[in-house]
Amino acid sequence: MIDTHCHIDFEEYDSDRDQVIKRAQEKLDAVIVSGIGYESNQGVLDLCSDHKDFIYPSFGYHPVSSQNCTDEELKSAQEHLIDNLDNIVAIGEVGMDFFYVKDKALREKQREIFLSFIEIANDYNVPLLMHVRDCEKKALNIVLEYDDIPYVVFHCYSGSLKTAKRIMDKDNYFMSFSTMLCYSKAHQELIENISLDHVLTETDSPYLAMTKEERNEPVNVVNAVKKIAEIQNMDVESVDSITTNNAREVFKI
């Protein structure tokens, strides 16, 4: 099993990060930690260098942060990303967040910055890991204009089944499902109709735990895999094999 999206570099893990990683190593094959800005990206790289062949980095710029960045900050983050393309498995998380952001001007800035990261992924043939909350259809329409992105991942997919079916028309497009599957009826109904050939698993730790009081962690991706197996009436081993192989294909790990 692979947690394809988490943030165990965050300060929430400063007191017990080694134990969190140890628990993950006991159950999982790999973990991908996603950066959300220049400093975060470097921190993710440093963390991964201490746990090679188990923790892998992706570099991004979270849209809610990027909408407030200066041109110089964006340029520095993107230069840093390009300088480290050989060290990362994907570009992300990048995208647009229309759940938290309603202002039209800020949404447009998010879109422009998102496009700039898409172009890097397209120019350098790097997988794209997208945060596109409440704008999945818009994001899909955008990325479909680019032909040289090897893989596109919809992180923590929460869009419509109609959009999901369009995603599944592309062999190299994937939707990642999180531990939210354990309690979200909407996500449970969605995964029931999604081919596992297009599915990855994640936790988005420290977020999306079973309760608001809890802190999520990568090992809990096991719960998502078990829930998929239950809903699709499959054995856990088969779901594990398919989703793990998908992740290995996308991220080359």
C-alpha positions as CSV (number, residue, x, y, z in Angstrom):
1,M,0.0,0.0,0.0
2,I,1.1,3.5,-0.8
3,D,0.0,6.8,0.7
4,T,0.4,9.0,-2.3
5,H,-0.3,12.3,-0.6
6,C,0.5,13.5,2.9
7,H,2.3,16.3,4.9
8,I,4.3,14.6,7.6
9,D,6.8,17.4,7.3
10,F,4.3,19.7,9.1
11,E,4.9,20.8,12.7
12,E,2.1,18.6,13.9
13,Y,4.6,15.7,13.7
14,D,7.6,17.5,15.3
15,S,7.2,15.6,18.5
16,D,6.9,12.0,17.1
17,R,7.7,12.1,13.4
18,D,10.1,9.1,13.7
19,Q,7.4,7.0,15.3
20,V,4.9,8.0,12.6
21,I,7.3,6.9,9.9
22,K,8.1,3.7,11.7
23,R,4.4,2.8,11.9
24,A,4.1,3.5,8.2
25,Q,7.1,1.4,7.4
26,E,5.5,-1.6,9.2
27,K,2.4,-1.6,6.9
28,L,3.1,0.5,3.7
29,D,5.4,0.2,0.7
30,A,6.0,3.9,0.3
31,V,4.8,7.4,1.2
32,I,4.8,10.5,-0.9
33,V,5.1,13.9,0.9
34,S,3.8,16.9,-1.0
35,G,5.3,20.3,-0.6
36,I,3.1,23.4,-0.5
37,G,5.6,26.2,-1.1
38,Y,9.3,27.1,-1.5
39,E,10.3,26.4,2.2
40,S,8.0,23.5,2.5
41,N,9.4,21.9,-0.7
42,Q,12.9,22.1,0.7
43,G,11.8,20.7,4.0
44,V,10.1,17.8,2.2
45,L,13.3,17.1,0.2
46,D,15.4,17.1,3.4
47,L,12.9,14.7,5.1
48,C,12.9,12.3,2.1
49,S,16.7,12.3,1.9
50,D,16.7,10.7,5.4
51,H,14.3,8.0,4.3
52,K,15.3,7.1,0.8
53,D,13.4,4.4,-1.0
54,F,10.4,4.8,1.4
55,I,9.5,8.5,1.5
56,Y,9.4,10.4,-1.9
57,P,8.9,14.1,-2.5
58,S,6.7,16.2,-4.7
59,F,7.1,19.9,-5.0
60,G,4.2,22.2,-5.2
61,Y,2.5,25.5,-4.2
62,H,-0.8,25.2,-2.5
63,P,-3.4,27.4,-4.3
64,V,-4.6,29.1,-1.2
65,S,-1.0,30.2,-0.5
66,S,0.0,30.9,-4.1
67,Q,-2.9,33.4,-4.6
68,N,-1.1,35.7,-2.1
69,C,2.5,35.2,-3.3
70,T,4.5,37.9,-5.0
71,D,5.9,37.4,-8.5
72,E,9.4,37.0,-7.0
73,E,8.2,34.3,-4.6
74,L,6.6,32.4,-7.4
75,K,9.7,32.6,-9.5
76,S,11.9,31.4,-6.7
77,A,9.6,28.4,-6.0
78,Q,9.4,27.4,-9.7
79,E,13.2,27.8,-10.2
80,H,13.8,25.6,-7.1
81,L,11.3,23.1,-8.5
82,I,13.0,22.9,-11.9
83,D,16.4,22.7,-10.3
84,N,15.2,19.6,-8.4
85,L,13.2,17.8,-11.1
86,D,15.6,14.8,-10.9
87,N,14.9,14.5,-7.2
88,I,11.1,14.6,-7.1
89,V,8.3,12.2,-8.3
90,A,5.7,14.9,-9.3
91,I,4.8,18.5,-9.4
92,G,2.2,19.2,-6.7
93,E,0.2,19.9,-5.0
94,V,-0.8,22.7,-7.3
95,G,-4.1,23.9,-8.5
96,M,-7.2,25.9,-7.6
97,D,-9.4,25.9,-4.5
98,F,-12.9,27.3,-5.1
99,F,-14.2,26.0,-1.8
100,Y,-12.2,28.4,0.4
101,V,-11.8,31.1,-2.2
102,K,-14.9,32.9,-3.6
103,D,-13.3,36.2,-4.7
104,K,-13.2,36.2,-8.5
105,A,-9.9,38.1,-8.8
106,L,-8.2,35.6,-6.4
107,R,-9.6,32.7,-8.3
108,E,-8.2,34.1,-11.5
109,K,-4.8,34.5,-9.9
110,Q,-5.0,30.9,-8.8
111,R,-5.8,29.8,-12.3
112,E,-2.9,31.8,-13.8
113,I,-0.4,30.3,-11.4
114,F,-1.9,26.8,-11.9
115,L,-1.4,27.2,-15.6
116,S,2.3,28.1,-15.1
117,F,2.8,24.9,-13.1
118,I,1.0,22.9,-15.7
119,E,3.3,24.3,-18.4
120,I,6.3,23.2,-16.4
121,A,4.8,19.7,-16.0
122,N,4.1,19.6,-19.8
123,D,7.5,21.0,-20.9
124,Y,9.5,18.7,-18.6
125,N,7.2,15.6,-18.8
126,V,6.6,15.4,-15.1
127,P,3.5,13.9,-13.4
128,L,1.0,16.6,-12.1
129,L,-0.6,16.3,-8.7
130,M,-3.6,18.6,-8.5
131,H,-5.5,20.2,-5.7
132,V,-8.7,21.3,-7.4
133,R,-11.4,21.5,-4.8
134,D,-14.9,22.5,-6.0
135,C,-13.4,23.0,-9.5
136,E,-12.6,19.5,-10.8
137,K,-14.5,20.0,-14.1
138,K,-12.7,23.3,-14.8
139,A,-9.3,21.8,-14.0
140,L,-10.0,18.8,-16.2
141,N,-10.9,21.1,-19.1
142,I,-7.6,22.9,-18.6
143,V,-5.3,19.9,-18.4
144,L,-6.9,18.2,-21.4
145,E,-5.3,21.0,-23.5
146,Y,-1.9,19.6,-22.7
147,D,-0.5,16.5,-24.4
148,D,2.9,16.0,-22.8
149,I,2.0,15.6,-19.1
150,P,2.8,11.9,-18.5
151,Y,0.2,11.5,-15.6
152,V,-2.4,13.7,-14.1
153,V,-3.6,13.0,-10.5
154,F,-6.8,14.5,-9.0
155,H,-5.7,14.6,-5.3
156,C,-8.5,13.8,-2.8
157,Y,-11.1,13.6,-5.7
158,S,-14.5,15.0,-4.6
159,G,-16.0,15.9,-8.0
160,S,-19.0,14.5,-9.7
161,L,-19.4,11.0,-11.2
162,K,-19.9,12.7,-14.6
163,T,-16.5,14.4,-14.4
164,A,-15.0,11.2,-13.1
165,K,-16.2,9.3,-16.1
166,R,-14.4,11.9,-18.4
167,I,-11.3,11.4,-16.3
168,M,-11.5,7.7,-16.9
169,D,-11.5,8.3,-20.6
170,K,-7.8,9.1,-20.3
171,D,-5.5,6.1,-19.5
172,N,-3.0,8.4,-17.8
173,Y,-5.4,10.2,-15.5
174,F,-6.0,9.1,-11.9
175,M,-8.2,10.0,-9.0
176,S,-6.8,9.7,-5.4
177,F,-9.2,8.6,-2.6
178,S,-8.5,9.3,1.0
179,T,-9.4,8.1,4.4
180,M,-12.6,10.2,4.0
181,L,-14.0,7.0,2.4
182,C,-14.4,5.6,5.9
183,Y,-17.1,8.2,6.8
184,S,-18.1,10.2,3.8
185,K,-21.2,8.8,2.1
186,A,-20.6,11.0,-1.0
187,H,-17.1,9.5,-1.5
188,Q,-18.4,6.0,-0.8
189,E,-21.1,6.3,-3.5
190,L,-18.5,7.8,-5.9
191,I,-15.9,5.0,-5.4
192,E,-18.6,2.4,-6.1
193,N,-18.6,3.6,-9.7
194,I,-14.9,4.2,-10.3
195,S,-12.7,1.7,-12.0
196,L,-9.7,0.8,-9.8
197,D,-7.5,1.2,-12.9
198,H,-7.8,5.0,-12.2
199,V,-7.5,4.9,-8.4
200,L,-4.7,5.9,-6.0
201,T,-4.9,6.0,-2.2
202,E,-3.9,8.7,0.2
203,T,-4.4,10.2,3.7
204,D,-3.7,13.9,3.2
205,S,-2.3,13.7,6.7
206,P,-2.5,15.4,9.1
207,Y,-6.0,16.1,7.7
208,L,-9.0,13.9,7.1
209,A,-8.7,11.8,10.2
210,M,-11.7,9.8,11.5
211,T,-12.7,12.7,13.9
212,K,-11.8,16.4,13.9
213,E,-9.9,15.9,17.2
214,E,-7.6,13.3,15.7
215,R,-4.4,13.7,13.7
216,N,-4.3,11.5,10.6
217,E,-1.1,9.7,9.6
218,P,0.1,7.6,6.6
219,V,-0.5,4.2,8.1
220,N,-4.2,4.9,8.1
221,V,-4.3,4.6,4.3
222,V,-4.9,0.9,5.1
223,N,-8.4,1.9,6.2
224,A,-9.1,3.5,2.9
225,V,-8.0,0.4,1.0
226,K,-10.2,-1.8,3.2
227,K,-13.2,0.4,2.6
228,I,-12.7,0.3,-1.2
229,A,-12.5,-3.5,-1.0
230,E,-15.7,-3.6,1.0
231,I,-17.6,-1.2,-1.3
232,Q,-16.4,-2.9,-4.5
233,N,-16.9,-6.4,-3.1
234,M,-13.3,-7.3,-3.6
235,D,-10.6,-8.8,-1.4
236,V,-8.2,-6.3,0.3
237,E,-5.2,-7.9,-1.4
238,S,-6.5,-7.2,-4.9
239,V,-7.3,-3.6,-4.1
240,D,-3.9,-3.2,-2.6
241,S,-2.2,-4.7,-5.6
242,I,-4.0,-2.6,-8.2
243,T,-3.7,0.7,-6.4
244,T,-0.1,0.1,-5.4
245,N,0.8,-0.8,-9.0
246,N,-1.0,2.4,-10.2
247,A,1.1,4.5,-7.8
248,R,4.3,2.8,-8.9
249,E,3.4,3.5,-12.5
250,V,2.6,7.1,-12.0
251,F,5.5,8.1,-9.7
252,K,8.1,5.5,-10.9
253,I,8.8,4.3,-7.4
